[in-house]
Amino acid sequence: MTCDEAVKGYGHYGVFGGRYVAETLMPALIDVDAAYKDAVQDPAFQRELDGLLADYVGRPSPLYPASRLTAACGGAAIYLKREDLNHTGAHKINSTVGQALLAQRMGKKRLMAETGAGQHGVATATAAALFGMECDVYMGALDIKRQAPNVRRMELLGATVHAVRSGTETLKDAMSEAMRAWVTQVQDTYYVIGTVAGPHPYPKMVRDFQSVIGRETRRQCLSKTGRLPDLIVACIGGGSNAAGIFHPFLEDRKVGKLGVEAAGRGIESGEHAASICAGRVGILHGSKSFVLQNGDGQILNAHSISAGLDYPGVGPELARWAERKLIELCAVTDDDALAAFHRLTRLEGIIPALESSHALHAAMQRAASMPPENIVVVNLSGRGDKDLATVLEAGKA
Ligand SMILES: *Cc1c(COP(=O)(O)O)cnc(C)c1O
């Protein structure tokens, strides 16, 4: 079995993945799958995507040797993959630009997406503006209240934000509503998924678009140090920044890969977002994976101080990698992530996203117990400007 298994057929990764959707959505997914397969074989599509990644997103993002952070931890050399320097400040744009380009190729006029904290909504609205497309974003009514600045941003970019008032009025309800809405307008609308979740082909497609992170890291690490990293660390919400940086190293068994979930207020508190570490196999958002659920199989709301990790599921391919022990996993609490946030800000003058701060905390701990000739790469998935209010609030507590 190769590492890139089972992307034939319906996208099963062992028992995980698949397409658990209403029959009415199947033709739409088959269309996206066919269009994507066709696009990846077309050099013109790849050229256009590469051009956008370079000139619009600002790639390649640097691989930065964080020497003061390294000295403070006193072990392996820590390098930061600077996805925070991308246009819009995170890795999500790598995939929304790719999907928008695919949508355009399919002749679609409108993009739609669901969003929790609004980051994926903003990335999708950005791509829609870039391609001159309409954009509909589905968002829980409660989240709309909590994330007013991102709602304004989406509206400025020309998107229509639809308030979802069912259930708990949060992300999982917005996901269900988005799937329902897609059925009714699939003719001219492309559904943009923000992470490596959802029904096939989304997990594979988003992983492919995000793998640019790992390909660059490989090249940059070799040219800067003459070797590959000993450990790569990435946070896991749905898993796209982790899948993107891990995938090009999957066959390199000597390169450790550590995925970091959000332990929130502690796994034992029940208030966390650690779907692999503490979830059970179930179905969410059209695919089978590890899901946070109660005894009756009802989806639970996740908790994390970082909005981007606050997702009760995880991409099916990551679930499979975890099962096959191709990656290691751990979970980091809100408090430890906050401490890492401050540490990097003061030591390097880089304000990281709270999501990325989870990976940083785990990386700093691991680096401290590794010899100085070792190399640890942290995927700095985004910048922390969006988190200032949360961090200031936590400081008062
Ligand atoms: C959305 C987000 C994440 C989590 O999403 P993944 O799909 O797990 O990568 C992590 N970091 C940042 C900055 C984000 O915006």
The ligand as an SDF file (V2000), in Angstrom:
LIG
                    3D

 15 15  0  0  0  0  0  0  0  0999 V2000
   -8.5010   27.8390    9.5710 C   0  0  0  0  0  0  0  0  0  0  0  0
   -7.1610   27.9120   10.2040 C   0  0  0  0  0  0  0  0  0  0  0  0
   -6.5360   26.7650   10.7480 C   0  0  0  0  0  0  0  0  0  0  0  0
   -7.2080   25.4230   10.8390 C   0  0  0  0  0  0  0  0  0  0  0  0
   -7.5580   24.8480    9.6270 O   0  0  0  0  0  0  0  0  0  0  0  0
   -6.7930   23.5700    9.0370 P   0  0  0  0  0  0  0  0  0  0  0  0
   -7.6710   23.1380    7.9330 O   0  0  0  0  0  0  0  0  0  0  0  0
   -6.6760   22.5690   10.1290 O   0  0  0  0  0  0  0  0  0  0  0  0
   -5.4710   24.0280    8.5870 O   0  0  0  0  0  0  0  0  0  0  0  0
   -5.2690   26.8840   11.2680 C   0  0  0  0  0  0  0  0  0  0  0  0
   -4.6190   28.0710   11.2700 N   0  0  0  0  0  0  0  0  0  0  0  0
   -5.1760   29.1940   10.7600 C   0  0  0  0  0  0  0  0  0  0  0  0
   -4.4040   30.4630   10.8050 C   0  0  0  0  0  0  0  0  0  0  0  0
   -6.4600   29.1450   10.2100 C   0  0  0  0  0  0  0  0  0  0  0  0
   -7.0080   30.2590    9.7220 O   0  0  0  0  0  0  0  0  0  0  0  0
  1  2  1  0
  2  3  1  0
  2 14  2  0
  3  4  1  0
  3 10  2  0
  4  5  1  0
  5  6  1  0
  6  7  2  0
  6  8  1  0
  6  9  1  0
 10 11  1  0
 11 12  2  0
 12 13  1  0
 12 14  1  0
 14 15  1  0
M  END
$$$$
